[in-house]
Amino acid sequence: MNSLDQQRGTRKSLPLSERDLRDLAVLRGSDAHRAALSRLAQTVVTEGSSEAVILHAILEAGIKAVEQLVEAEGYAQIAAEGAAENRQAVARRRRPTWADE
């Protein structure tokens, strides 16, 4: 895990709703939420972490979740294509129904 406090980058403005602010307060105040976010973002998030660090961790966790979903959908598509090819191959090997006439 790395610490986001040590990374530097471009700062962007991010409008936050009241709900967003409540969610951030929960993430900052809950040991379980911070631990889960730390695991998902693969970074250290502590009770003393800045709002920017927590928001960046949320962004990292979200990006990882999107990447995992895209990967899973890609594997499902490959599996479906393989199953279709397998069915076609089996159908080609099957003896035609009219062959015994």
N, C-alpha and C positions, 0 to 999 in steps of 0.2 A: 504494500500500500504506500501511496505517496501523500504528501501533505499539500493541499492546494494553496496554503499560505505561502509556499515557497515558489509557486509558479507565477509568471507574469504574462499578461496578455492584454488584449484590447478590452476596454470596458464598454458595455452597452447599457442603455437605459431600458428598464423592464417595468412596465406598468403592472402593479399588483392590486388585486381586488381585496376587499375585506376578508373574503374567504381565504385567499392566498396568504394573507398575513396571519390569519388564525392557524392555517396549516403549517406555516413556518414556525409559529410559536410552539405548536405541538412537536414538530421535529426537533426543535432546539431543547425543549423541556423534557422529552421522554427518552430515557436510556434505550428502550427497545427500538424506538424509531430511529435514533441516531445510529445504533448498531446495524440495523437493517440497511439504512442509507449508506453507511460506511462499506458494508459488504457489496451492495449493488454498484456503488460508484468506485469501489476499490481505492478508497482514500480515507483518511482519518477525519471524522467529523466529531467534534467535542461540543460540550455545552457552551464553551467559550468561543466557538467558531463564529466568525463574522457572518452576517447575512449573505454577503457575496460568496463566501466559501460554501455555505449551505446551498445557495441557488446554483452554484456551479456543480456541486455534487448531484443535485437533482437533475440537472441537464445531462451530466455524464451517465447517470443511471437510466434516464429516458432514452438516450442514444443507444446504450447497450441493449435495452429492451426492444427497441425498434430493429436493431441489427439481428437480434436473436429471432424475432418474429419473421423477418425477411428470410433468414437462413432456414428456419423450420418450414416455411411455405415453399422454398426452393427444393428442399429435400422431399417434401410431400409431392411436388410436381414431378420430380425425377422418379419417385416410387410409382406414381400413377402412370407415367409414360412407360416404365418398365413393365408394369402389370399389363398394360394394353398390348405391348409387344409380345409378352409371354402368351397372352390369350390368342393372339394372331398366330404365333408359332404352333401352339397346340392345335388350333383349328386346321392349319396346313397339314399337320401330321395325321389328323383323324381320317379314317376311311370314309369316303363319301357314302351317303345312305343309298344311293342308286347302284353302288358297286356290286351288290349281291343279286341284282335282278337278272 
